[in-house]
Amino acid sequence: MSIEIKVPVLPESVSDATVATWHKQPGDFVQRDENLVDLETDKVVLEVPAPADGVLQSQAFAEGDVVTSGQVLGVLDEQAEGKRTTSQAAEKTASTPETPAAEPATQAPAGDYSPAVRKLLEENDIDPATIQGTGRGGRIIKEDVLNAIKERETGSVGSDRPAPAGNLPVETVAISGARPEDRVPMTRLRKRIAERLQESQRNTVMLTSFNEVDLSTVIAIRKQYREAFEKKHGVKLGFMSFFVKAAAEALRKHPIVNASVDGDDIIYHGYQDIGIAVATDKGLVVPILRNAGEMTLAEIEGQIASYAKQAREGGLKLEDLQGGTFTITNGGVFGSLFSTPIINPPQSAILGMHAIKERPMVVDGEIVARPMMYIALTYDHRIIDGKDAVLFLVEIKNALEDPHRLLLNL
């Protein structure tokens, strides 16, 4: 019996997807729920699992093709016998001991690549061992081969592959002033990020206000309770949970910062869904902490750790990234001392954290070294006045410099 493998139903906010990586090729045996193909959307990578055990008969789309909800990606035959991996063959032998086990099929290296990649490798006589794959799990994708071809043709400086015969030696090229360039298509995620940033610049009136926070008390609390916290909750006590709690309280007291614009209306949100910007190899994603104001420090840290892990492994779901009334971004983890973050529409404000640096401060008439952080609030000046932005930042500052009041809900 043949089964059609279809593109899953995409949310209304996602119109189409790109076939990123085929993990199985026609003729390969697949097991139920085994990942067949990755689809890259504007926000996340979706995995399409096999609906049953069987053999992949055909692929209707190649890597790089654009597909929409319900389109047939390929056909699976439940009755056929195909090439099995070593582990699949061993499992089959163990489950049917009365049947003599056939030797596992040895798959040629070319079987690990999509038809488009295999064709490019053969036509250009390229050894795949010389290419560093950038696809999922280190897999070689079409763009990797195209970049390798371009480097070989130009003898790019910095390439670890030798230039073909007839090209100038690398040293000579460098001396003669060669200026190598690589043209690489944007990923869907990067294009979506670019579109949203342009939309934010075009449709909002952004202004940024700054303040600074003395984190002495927060650091002392973390130092005193770090081990006990991790032992009880199974997660490290970081700075972000303090900032999330402080932001949630400040949003309650200054609801205009938590609002959004819809045409000629202002929508006030009676909840605090705070997005946490997470950097990945493919770009920035912003998963959402739902009802962040109701969460404990342990719940916040646990959810952030889970989101970070899923983001690195490509496991975030679309619903994890949708919505949000406010965003926090932490450039300090990369060493940023000062920045003006960009609003994540349709939100109206974003809080920027930065690196903690010891600076001389005047305390009770004496100059002392204090661990200080600059904080920035970029806001949509169409609905948020400067007074509201400044008072919001002061609320954040006060909550973090006296976190006992924050934790006691005072």
Buried (B, 14 or more C-beta within 10 A) or exposed (E): EEBEBBBEEBEEEBEBBBBBBBBBBBBBBBBEEBBBBBBBBBBBBBBBBBBEBBBBBBBBBBBBBEBEBEBEBBBBBEEEEBBBBEEBBEEBBEEEEEEEEEEBBEBEEBBBBBBBBBBBBEEEEBEBEEBEBBBBEEBBBBBBBBBBBBBBEBBBBEBEBEBEEEBEEBEEBEEEEBEBEEEEEEBBBBEBBEEBBEEBEEEBEBBBBBBBBBBBBBEEBBEEEEEEBBEEBEBBBBBBBBBBBBBBBBBBEBBBBBBBBEEEEBEEBEBBBBBBBBBBEBBBBBBBBBEBBEBEBBBBBBBBBBBBEBBEEBBBEBEBBBBBBBBBBBBBEEEBEEBBBBBBBBBBBBBBBBBBEEBEBEEEEEEEEBBBBBBBBBBBBEBBEEEBBBBBBEBBBBBBBEBEEBBEEE
